[in-house]
Amino acid sequence: MELDVPRFAALPVAGQEAVFGRHRGTGAPLSGGAITANPDLGAKTPDGRYLVPATAHVRRANANVVGAGLMLRRSYSTDEPAPGLLFISFQNDIRTFTSTLTHMGDTDALLAFTTTTASATFLILPGFDERRPLGGTLFH
């Protein structure tokens, strides 16, 4: 993914935090807790506004909100040919990934700053043992 870093960096810090749903300095959820804490998507301010905005990436891509399975996700920064991210995810079912993308749709604030330039999907075969060959459980 290419990132529009200059446009994102032009946002005030509060705007950047609203895009992700996390504090820029610590990575902790806007709802509180440590960086490792799950965001409390129901937490509200005294006047009734959600602490994690409705369009924040951590809300739009959250497995509980999407209603899909869990993913192990990692992003790696790149500089060439343009500033961007190499995004990798592992999940037991490809529908988890596609459901998450569909749910993010046009309402995930992060997508306004990204352009997808390539995509690929790979099947990693289930393990094996002395009773089952590599990938043998796929056909049962």
C-alpha positions in Angstrom: 0.0 0.0 0.0 1.2 3.5 -0.7 0.6 6.0 2.0 -0.1 9.7 1.6 2.2 10.6 4.4 2.3 14.4 3.8 -1.5 14.6 3.9 -1.7 12.4 7.0 1.1 14.4 8.7 -0.7 17.6 8.0 -3.6 16.5 10.3 -3.4 17.7 13.9 -2.3 15.0 16.4 -5.9 14.5 17.5 -7.0 14.0 13.9 -4.2 11.4 13.4 -5.2 9.6 16.6 -8.9 9.6 15.4 -7.9 7.9 12.2 -6.2 5.0 14.0 -8.1 5.0 17.3 -4.9 5.0 19.2 -2.7 7.6 20.9 0.2 8.6 18.6 2.8 8.8 21.4 2.1 5.4 23.1 0.0 3.3 20.7 -2.5 2.8 23.5 -6.2 2.7 22.5 -8.1 6.0 22.8 -10.4 4.2 25.2 -7.5 3.8 27.7 -5.1 1.1 28.9 -1.7 0.0 27.7 -0.7 -0.5 24.1 -1.5 -4.2 24.4 -5.1 -3.5 25.7 -8.0 -4.2 23.5 -9.9 -1.0 22.6 -13.1 -0.6 24.7 -15.4 0.2 21.7 -18.3 1.0 24.0 -16.4 3.6 26.1 -17.9 7.1 25.8 -17.2 10.6 27.0 -19.5 12.2 29.6 -21.4 13.9 26.7 -22.0 10.6 25.0 -19.3 10.5 22.2 -17.4 7.3 21.6 -13.8 7.6 22.7 -12.8 5.5 19.7 -14.5 7.2 16.7 -16.9 5.3 14.5 -14.5 5.6 11.6 -11.3 4.7 13.5 -9.3 1.9 12.0 -9.2 -0.1 15.2 -13.0 -0.1 15.3 -13.7 -0.8 11.6 -11.2 -3.7 11.5 -12.0 -5.1 14.9 -13.0 -8.8 14.7 -15.9 -8.4 17.2 -17.4 -5.6 15.1 -16.8 -7.3 11.8 -18.2 -10.6 13.1 -15.4 -12.6 11.5 -12.6 -14.7 12.9 -9.3 -13.5 14.2 -6.3 -12.5 12.1 -2.7 -12.3 12.9 -1.8 -9.0 11.2 1.6 -7.2 10.7 2.6 -4.2 8.8 6.1 -3.3 7.6 7.1 0.2 6.6 8.6 0.6 3.1 10.3 3.6 1.5 10.7 2.5 -2.1 9.2 3.2 -4.6 7.1 5.4 -2.3 6.3 5.6 1.4 4.0 2.7 2.2 3.2 -0.5 4.0 3.6 -4.2 3.3 0.6 -5.6 5.1 0.6 -9.3 5.9 -2.2 -11.3 7.6 -2.7 -14.9 8.5 -6.2 -16.4 9.1 -7.8 -19.8 9.1 -10.4 -18.8 6.6 -10.0 -16.3 3.7 -13.5 -15.1 4.4 -12.2 -13.5 7.6 -10.0 -11.2 5.5 -12.6 -10.5 2.9 -15.3 -9.8 5.5 -12.9 -7.4 7.3 -12.1 -5.5 4.0 -15.8 -5.3 3.2 -16.6 -4.0 6.7 -13.9 -1.3 6.4 -15.4 -0.2 3.1 -15.5 3.5 2.6 -15.9 4.3 6.3 -12.4 3.3 7.6 -10.7 6.7 8.0 -7.3 5.1 7.3 -8.3 4.2 3.8 -8.4 7.9 2.8 -4.6 7.9 3.1 -3.8 4.6 1.4 -3.7 3.3 -2.1 -3.5 -0.5 -2.6 -0.9 -1.2 -5.3 -0.8 -5.0 -5.3 -2.4 -8.0 -3.6 -1.9 -11.7 -3.3 -3.4 -14.6 -1.5 -1.5 -17.8 -0.5 -2.8 -21.1 0.9 -0.5 -22.5 3.6 -1.2 -26.2 3.9 -2.1 -27.7 7.2 0.6 -29.6 9.0 1.3 -33.3 8.8 2.2 -36.3 10.9 2.9 -40.0 10.5 -0.8 -40.6 9.9 -1.7 -37.7 7.6 0.3 -36.3 4.6 0.9 -32.6 4.1 -2.5 -30.9 3.4 -4.3 -34.2 3.9 -6.9 -32.6 6.2 -8.1 -30.3 3.4 -10.0 -33.2 1.7 -11.9 -34.6 4.7 
